[in-house]
Each structure stands twice: as structure tokens, then as C-alpha cells.
């Protein structure tokens, strides 16, 4: 009888220990985690737009007014200023990613230069993915195009009438708050029509740095 009484406290002690162990294994660990996604955002920098032979007096837009420029180094970019003032260039931002270039009263070998900055306003590094020039998409401009320029039909008459040299910024990585300089040169070709106003629309598209691809996204 004495042995039985002695065993009971030991048995109860074992049950209590098992209960503690069970309680420890059955506890739920809770961790509060807040995930914040980054923002992909970029734009043309206000006030960075400059171009040659601006129409009229436009303070803050680089070289305003003045005589025309004439291409001298075709097929490479380059120009000299003439002693006449016939044509002029107008450039306007349509939105934060698109600009429109208008060439007024221009003629063969009329030349202009447009420059601007793009800025990464977001929280994610970006790369310049492609440029869309009058509806044509370009993911890269190879060395041949860079040397000879890109001919386009700005007035949709079936003949290429303007020649563009583009600064090759494809794949350039911009971290948050960083900016990049971009520029292009335009020459009016011999096939230009008289009394025609030429409009060229240019859009830039950027993409998250780790999704960049030299071409359409698979």
C-alpha cells in the first residue's frame, strides 16, 4: 500500500510535465510583417528641354530664334548656321513621357538639335527600354543606324523626308533620383515637300531594371 501511495505523486508529476511540453508545442508564434511595394515612376525633367532655332522668343528653351542651321556633315550629324531665317523648330511636351517636334517652313538640309533630361521619380531602378518615333518601335539602334541616321516619313506621303540621329541610351540604368541626358538631331531630306509642316512624335518607355530586355518582353 505504501508503494502505491509513493507511485501516485510520481505519476502526477509526469502528467504535469507532459502537459507543460504539450502547451509549449501547441503555442502559436505570431509575427506581424508589413510589405511595401516600390513605385515605378519617371518623367521628362521640366525646364531641361533645349533645341536649336526655336520659333519666336521662348526664354528657357535654349537657343531661341536666330538664323537657320544647315546640315554639313551628312550622313553624320553636324551643321553650320546660315545668314537666313526661314524655318523654325517648335517642341512641346504632350505628357510626362511624350514630346512633339514641329518643323515649320523648312526645306532640304534644314537642321535642328533637341535635348532633354529624364528623371527617375520612383523607388525602383529603371532602364530605358524603347523609343517610339511616329509609331515605329525601337528597342536598340545598331551602329549602322547610329552612323547613318534613321529615315522616317513624317508627312505620310510614302517618301522618307526627315533623318534622325538618336543618342543611344537604351539599357541605361537610373536609380531613384538619378537623371539621364538624351538628345537627337534632325535633318530635312531632299524629298521634303514645299509649304509642309512636319510633326514628329517621340515617346520613351522605361522598365524595371531586372525586367529589361533588348526587345519585346517574352
C-alpha positions in Angstrom: 0.0 0.0 0.0 2.9 2.3 0.8 4.5 1.7 -2.6 1.2 2.5 -4.3 0.9 5.9 -2.5 4.5 6.7 -3.5 3.9 6.0 -7.2 0.9 8.2 -7.4 2.8 11.6 -6.8 5.4 10.5 -9.4 2.7 9.7 -11.9 1.0 13.1 -11.3 4.4 14.8 -11.8 4.9 13.1 -15.1 1.5 14.1 -16.3 2.2 17.7 -15.3 5.5 17.7 -17.2 3.7 16.2 -20.3 1.1 18.9 -20.1 3.8 21.6 -20.0 5.5 20.1 -23.0 2.2 19.9 -24.9 1.5 23.5 -24.1 4.9 24.6 -25.4 4.5 22.6 -28.7 1.0 23.9 -29.2 1.8 27.6 -28.8 1.2 29.8 -32.0 4.0 32.1 -32.9 2.7 35.3 -34.5 4.8 37.8 -36.4 3.4 41.0 -37.9 5.1 41.8 -41.2 4.3 44.8 -43.5 5.3 44.6 -47.1 5.5 47.8 -49.1 6.0 47.6 -52.9 8.1 50.1 -54.8 6.8 52.5 -57.3 7.9 52.7 -61.0 7.8 56.3 -62.0 9.8 58.6 -64.3 9.3 61.7 -66.4 10.9 64.3 -68.6 12.6 67.0 -66.4 10.7 70.3 -66.5 13.0 73.1 -67.8 15.5 70.6 -69.3 14.2 70.9 -72.9 16.5 72.8 -75.3 16.6 73.0 -79.0 18.1 75.0 -81.9 16.2 77.6 -83.9 13.1 77.9 -81.7 10.1 79.7 -83.2 9.9 83.2 -81.7 11.4 84.2 -78.4 11.0 81.4 -75.9 13.0 82.0 -72.7 14.2 78.9 -71.0 14.3 76.8 -74.2 17.9 77.0 -75.1 18.8 78.7 -78.4 15.8 80.8 -79.3 15.1 82.3 -82.7 18.1 83.2 -84.8 19.1 82.1 -88.3 18.6 78.6 -89.6 21.0 75.7 -89.4 22.1 73.7 -92.4 23.4 70.1 -92.3 27.0 70.0 -93.5 28.3 66.5 -92.5 25.8 64.1 -94.0 25.3 61.3 -93.4 26.8 62.2 -90.0 25.2 64.9 -87.7 26.5 68.4 -87.7 25.5 71.8 -89.0 26.6 75.4 -89.7 24.4 78.4 -89.1 23.2 80.3 -92.2 22.6 84.0 -92.8 18.9 83.5 -93.4 15.9 82.9 -91.1 13.2 80.9 -92.9 12.3 77.8 -90.9 12.0 77.2 -87.2 11.6 74.4 -84.7 8.9 74.0 -82.0 9.0 71.3 -79.3 6.3 70.7 -76.8 5.8 68.1 -74.1 2.5 66.2 -74.7 2.8 64.4 -71.4 5.5 63.2 -69.0 6.8 60.6 -71.4 6.0 62.1 -74.9 7.1 65.1 -76.9 6.1 66.5 -80.2 8.6 68.2 -82.6 7.1 70.5 -85.2 9.2 71.8 -88.1 7.8 75.0 -89.6 8.5 76.2 -93.2 11.6 74.0 -93.5 13.5 72.9 -96.6 16.1 70.3 -97.7 19.1 70.2 -95.3 17.4 72.2 -92.6 18.9 71.0 -89.3 17.9 71.1 -85.7 19.0 69.6 -82.4 16.8 68.7 -79.5 18.0 67.7 -75.9 16.3 66.9 -72.6 16.7 65.0 -69.4 14.7 62.1 -68.0 14.4 61.6 -64.2 13.6 58.5 -62.1 11.0 59.7 -59.6 10.1 56.3 -58.2 11.6 53.9 -55.7 12.8 51.2 -58.2 15.8 51.4 -60.5 14.7 51.7 -64.2 16.2 51.2 -67.6 15.2 53.0 -70.8 13.5 50.2 -72.7 12.4 51.6 -76.0 11.6 54.7 -78.0 8.6 55.1 -80.3 9.1 57.5 -83.2 6.0 58.2 -85.2 4.6 54.8 -84.3 7.8 52.9 -85.0 9.2 51.0 -82.0 12.9 50.8 -81.5 14.5 48.7 -78.7 18.0 49.4 -79.8 19.8 51.4 -82.6 22.7 49.4 -84.0 26.0 51.0 -85.0 25.0 51.3 -88.7 21.8 53.3 -87.8 23.8 55.5 -85.3 26.3 56.4 -88.1 23.8 56.9 -90.9 20.7 58.0 -89.1 17.1 56.8 -89.2 14.9 58.0 -92.1 11.2 58.5 -91.4 8.2 59.6 -93.4 6.9 62.5 -91.3 4.1 63.6 -93.6 2.9 60.1 -94.6 3.3 60.6 -98.4 5.3 57.4 -98.9 8.7 59.1 -99.0 11.2 59.4 -96.2 11.6 63.2 -95.6 13.5 63.5 -92.3 16.7 62.0 -90.9 17.1 61.4 -87.2 20.3 60.6 -85.2 19.4 59.3 -81.8 21.6 59.3 -78.7 21.8 55.6 -77.8 20.6 55.4 -74.2 18.9 52.1 -74.3 19.6 50.0 -71.3 21.0 52.9 -69.2 20.1 52.2 -65.6 18.7 55.1 -63.5 18.5 54.6 -59.7 15.9 56.6 -57.8 16.5 60.4 -58.1 19.0 59.9 -60.9 18.7 61.6 -64.3 20.0 61.0 -67.8 20.7 63.3 -70.8 19.1 62.4 -74.1 19.4 64.2 -77.4 18.6 63.8 -81.1 19.5 65.6 -84.3 17.1 66.1 -87.2 17.8 66.9 -90.9 15.1 67.5 -93.5 15.8 65.5 -96.7 15.7 66.4 -100.3 12.3 64.6 -100.7 10.6 67.2 -98.4 7.6 68.9 -99.8 7.2 72.7 -100.0 4.9 74.5 -97.7 4.6 71.5 -95.4 4.7 71.4 -91.6 6.3 68.3 -90.3 5.3 66.8 -87.0 7.4 64.1 -85.3 6.1 62.5 -82.1 8.6 60.8 -79.8 7.7 58.6 -76.8 10.1 57.0 -74.3 9.3 53.9 -72.3 11.2 52.7 -69.2 11.0 49.4 -67.4 12.0 47.9 -64.1 15.8 47.2 -64.2 15.6 43.4 -63.6 12.9 43.0 -66.3 14.9 44.8 -69.0 15.2 43.0 -72.4 16.6 44.2 -75.7 13.3 43.7 -77.5 9.7 42.9 -76.6 9.1 41.3 -73.3 8.7 37.5 -73.9 
